[in-house]
Amino acid sequence: MPEDAAYCPGCGRPAKSTLRAEGKVGVFPENIAGALAYFTIVPAILFLVLEPYKRSRFIRFHSFQCLALWVASLIIGVVLKVAALVLLIIPILGPLLIWLLSTVIGLALFILWVVLIVKALQGEAFILPIIGDFAEQQAAAV
């Protein structure tokens, strides 16, 4: 089986062990704390520094993924601002394209945020393509 395979080609079972919520850490169950990590960066940072939560790999994963998603969102925002400066050269179509791009990307980020919260509440780790790999590496490094 290839090393980068997500599922077994013969039986369809996951090749990697999935990260799941296992119980209660501190005041919150792991799935609630994982979902709370996505509400701004404050809970994510707190969960990474407070003692009972920073030992949970599930909570650390969601906290790191939240922080990485915030950084990616900021980078996307800067790229949109630069694109807006370039697109404003086009008289009528430019502002329309800026509005359309901003709306679509903002809606996509909002939907992604809701999906991450729901998956965390279900006790699962929804691994985003690049950000999730970084979060998994950081969560594993204790």
N, C-alpha and C positions, 0 to 999 in steps of 0.2 A: 504494500500500500504506500502511495507517495506520502512524504513527510508533511506536505502542505494540504493534504486532503482533510476536509472538514467532516466528511462522512465516509463510512466503509462502503466501497462499491458493491460488495456482495450482499450485505445484510441491511445497510442503511443506518446503522447506529452511529452516533457521533464518535469521531476519532479522538477528539480531545475531551477531557473531563470538563464539564461545564461548571462554571462558578455559580453556586446557588446559596440563597440565604438559609442558615441552619438553625437559628434560634434567636435568643434575646441577648443583646449586648447593652449593658448599662440600663438606662430607663426604657429605651426603645427596642422593639424587635428589629432584627437586621433589615428586613424589607422596608420598614417604615423609615429607618435611618438612611438607607440607600436612596429612597425617594426624596427625603428631606435634603439630601446633599445637592439636589438639582435646583433648589429654590435659592437663587443668587449664589454668590461665591462664599458668603459668610458661613453657612452651615458646612460647606465642603471643607473650608479651612479649619473650622472648629473640630470637625470629625477627624481631621488629620493630626491635630495636636492634643486633643483630649484623650486621656489614658484608656478608658475601656474601649473606646471606638477605634482608636488607631491600630489596635491589634487584630481587628476583623478584616480579613482580606476582601470580603464582599463590600464592606463600607468604604474601605480604602480605594477599591476599584472605581466605585461610583463617584467618590470625591475627586479622584484624579481625572476621571473622564469628564466630569462637570467643569473642572478648571481648564482642561484642554479645549473643551467646547467653547468656553468663554473666550479663550485666546483666539481660537479659530474664527469666532464670530467677530471679534475686533479686527482681525486681519481682513475678513471679508468686507467689513464696513469701510475700512481704509481703501480697499481696492474699489469699492463702489463709489467712494468720494472722488477718487482719481478718475475713474471712468466717467463720472458725472461732469467733471471739468472738461474732459475731452468731448463728450457728447453734447455739451452745451454749444459747441460750435455749429451744430446742425440746427437751423432755426426752429422749425415746428416739431420735427420728428425727435430731436434730441431730448427735450424735456419729457416727452411721452415715453421714450425708451428708458430714461432714468427712472421715471415713476413705475413703469412696468417691471423693470429689473428689481428695484427695491421692494416692491410688493411681493413678487414671486419668491425672492430669496428670504424675505422676512417671514412669509407664510410657511415656507419650507423649514426654516429654523424653528418656528413655533411648533409645527407638527412633530418635528424631530424631538423637541424638548418634551412634549406630551407623551410621545412613545417611550422615551427613556424613563420618565416617571412611572408610567404604567408597567413597564417591564420590571423596574425595581420593586414596585409594589407586589408584583407577582412572584418576587423572589428570584428573578432571573437576571443575568448580566447580558444586556444587548450590546454587543461589541461593535463599535463604529469602525470603519476601515482603517484609518491611520491613527486616529485619536485613541481608539480602543486598544490597539496594540501597545501604545505608549502607556496607557492606564494599566494594562495587565502587567507590564514589566515593572512599573512603579509599585503596584499593589503586591507583587510577589516579593519585592525587595524589602524585607522587614529589618 
